[in-house]
């Protein structure tokens, strides 16, 4: 068994670092934008623009790839969703309707699934590259 999978302390520390990074990226990309856009027909969108959400997602790929490449898959899959959910909770908890909790849950589940998919793709790609490298 790889050393990183046997060492829960390194998994926990990596997950906490990834969570902190994800929360800081939320603040950088989304935390400053609190205003909804009102269109001429009266409909509202926002507060976030597509480019902000894409930027957040792309910002999380490099540290996630780093963790997945070092066999820290549990940290890669659990850390960013934890950080994003905590940041969303902090950002949205002033909503008096209580619906922010649904949004936070959607962020947690969606980012967990996204991180799991990305970590799997990275693991498979690295495994294939390693297998080809040993075959020559």
C-alpha positions in Angstrom: 0.0 0.0 0.0 1.4 3.5 -0.9 2.7 5.4 2.1 0.3 8.3 1.6 -2.7 6.1 1.9 -1.4 4.5 5.1 -0.7 7.9 6.7 -4.0 9.5 7.8 -2.2 12.5 9.2 -0.8 13.5 5.7 -4.3 12.9 4.2 -5.9 15.1 6.9 -3.3 17.9 6.6 -3.5 17.8 2.8 -7.3 17.9 2.9 -7.2 20.9 5.3 -4.7 22.7 3.1 -6.9 22.1 0.0 -10.0 23.3 1.9 -8.2 26.5 2.9 -7.0 27.0 -0.7 -10.6 26.4 -2.1 -12.1 28.9 0.4 -9.5 31.5 -0.4 -10.2 31.0 -4.2 -14.0 31.4 -3.4 -13.1 34.7 -1.8 -10.9 35.8 -4.7 -13.3 34.8 -7.5 -16.8 35.2 -5.9 -16.6 36.7 -2.5 -16.4 40.3 -3.7 -19.4 40.1 -6.0 -22.7 40.5 -4.0 -24.9 42.5 -6.4 -27.5 41.0 -8.7 -27.9 42.2 -12.3 -31.3 43.6 -13.1 -32.2 43.4 -16.7 -34.6 45.8 -18.6 -37.4 43.3 -18.4 -37.1 43.2 -14.6 -35.5 39.8 -14.3 -32.4 39.3 -12.1 -29.3 37.2 -12.6 -26.2 36.8 -10.6 -24.5 37.8 -8.5 -21.8 35.7 -10.2 -20.9 35.8 -13.8 -19.9 32.7 -15.8 -16.3 33.7 -16.0 -16.0 33.9 -12.2 -17.3 30.4 -11.7 -15.1 29.0 -14.5 -12.1 30.8 -13.0 -12.8 29.3 -9.6 -13.0 25.8 -11.1 -9.8 26.2 -13.1 -8.0 27.6 -10.0 -8.8 24.4 -8.1 -7.5 22.0 -10.8 -3.8 22.5 -10.2 -3.8 21.7 -6.4 -6.3 18.9 -7.0 -3.9 17.4 -9.7 -1.0 17.9 -7.2 -2.8 15.9 -4.5 -4.1 13.2 -6.9 -0.6 12.7 -8.4 0.8 12.2 -4.9 -1.8 9.5 -4.1 -3.7 11.9 -1.8 -7.0 11.1 -3.5 -9.1 11.3 -0.3 -7.7 14.7 0.4 -8.2 15.8 -3.2 -11.9 14.7 -3.2 -12.8 15.9 0.3 -10.7 19.1 0.8 -12.0 21.4 -1.9 -15.7 20.6 -1.4 -15.2 21.3 2.4 -13.6 24.6 1.7 -16.2 25.6 -0.9 -19.1 24.6 1.3 -17.7 26.6 4.2 -17.1 29.6 2.0 -20.6 29.4 0.5 -22.1 29.1 4.0 -20.2 32.2 5.2 -21.0 34.1 2.1 -24.7 33.3 1.9 -25.8 32.7 5.6 -27.3 36.2 5.8 -30.1 35.1 3.6 -33.2 35.2 5.8 -35.2 32.7 3.7 -33.0 29.9 4.8 -32.7 28.7 1.2 -29.0 29.3 1.3 -28.6 25.9 3.0 -29.9 24.2 -0.2 -27.3 26.2 -2.2 -24.5 25.2 0.2 -25.6 21.5 0.0 -25.6 21.8 -3.8 -22.1 23.3 -3.8 -20.8 20.5 -1.5 -22.3 17.7 -3.5 -21.5 19.2 -6.9 -17.9 19.9 -6.0 -17.5 16.5 -4.4 -18.6 14.8 -7.6 -16.5 17.2 -9.7 -13.4 16.6 -7.6 -14.0 12.9 -7.6 -14.3 12.9 -11.4 -11.2 15.0 -11.8 -9.1 13.0 -9.4 -10.1 9.8 -11.2 -9.2 11.2 -14.6 -5.8 12.4 -13.3 -5.1 9.0 -11.6 -6.0 7.1 -14.8 -3.9 9.4 -17.0 -0.9 9.1 -14.6 -1.3 5.3 -14.3 -1.3 4.9 -18.1 1.7 7.2 -18.5 3.6 5.3 -15.8 2.6 1.9 -17.3 3.9 3.0 -20.8 7.1 4.3 -19.2 7.8 1.0 -17.5 7.0 -1.0 -20.7 10.0 0.5 -22.6 
